[in-house]
């Protein structure tokens, strides 16, 4: 391989890396994951509390719940296999999750207090579960990033000592 | 007792750690460090520049996607070559139907013997290596050209270390037969 064609290969690999690591696609799928999870929480709350609704309406909610679960599974699959998050991106995604679910829980509690309907406390409970998961994910992301930063410092010290 | 890691090994690990943290500049460094060994390995397996280039990109894409899930950054080298091995085997088997021959008869290969003139030894080795069956060519490439230790080759190829040793022994024997003129040996 000539020098110029090897440089071209390097450039191609660099472009491939930049495209693959595009943060917009990653955060887009994080947003999809959160939106579908919150949609599932609302639909599950409706099915659990609105028992007086006509059968066809309940069926429609159930179908929507299946669709929401499918989107949830798809977003999880993409984030796991195609757009795995790097340590810093995991922290951003964790913060997004905590913010989204907190707003959802606060909104559900507020609406529950104002309207007095049973739907909202149940939705707040589902949202609360998601908020706990989001906090755990954020904590894990910080732990992973801290471990990597500590290893980076250690390696820099070892390399410095050898030179 | 294992010896302490050398400076270049520490530097390799540092680049991987920085990539896992999400430092974009570190990915350029990762490409600079690993594109040449990856391409060299691909070329030895594929034997064709365009295919090696195509495979290098395929492997790189898989590696970048999987990098956040690599638990031990110090294991990047065997991990990368492991991806390359699986990727190349899949592609070569499916697209080009190249036989991965495990039962090559060393005597039959004697017919392909190459002149081992001292001046042409390097070229003869290259040609001999290219003429070897895929598995033997791969293990010699990893051991001699990429300087992977036996344990890492075992990880890359997903075979026990003992099998790596026997495959290396067999590969060296085949290569010797390809490089050295067998008629000269018969005369002794």
Interface residues (C-beta under 8 A of the other chain):
Chain A: X1 X5 X6 X9 X10 X12 X13 X14 X16 X17 X18 X20 X21 X81 X82 X83 X84 X85 X86 X87 X88 X89 X90 X145 X148 X149 X151 X152 X155 X156 X158 X159 X162 X163
Chain B: X7 X10 X11 X13 X14 X17 X18 X19 X20 X21 X22 X24 X27 X28 X30 X31 X32 X35 X36 X39 X43 X49 X53 X56 X57 X60 X61 X64 X65 X66 X67 X68 X69 X73
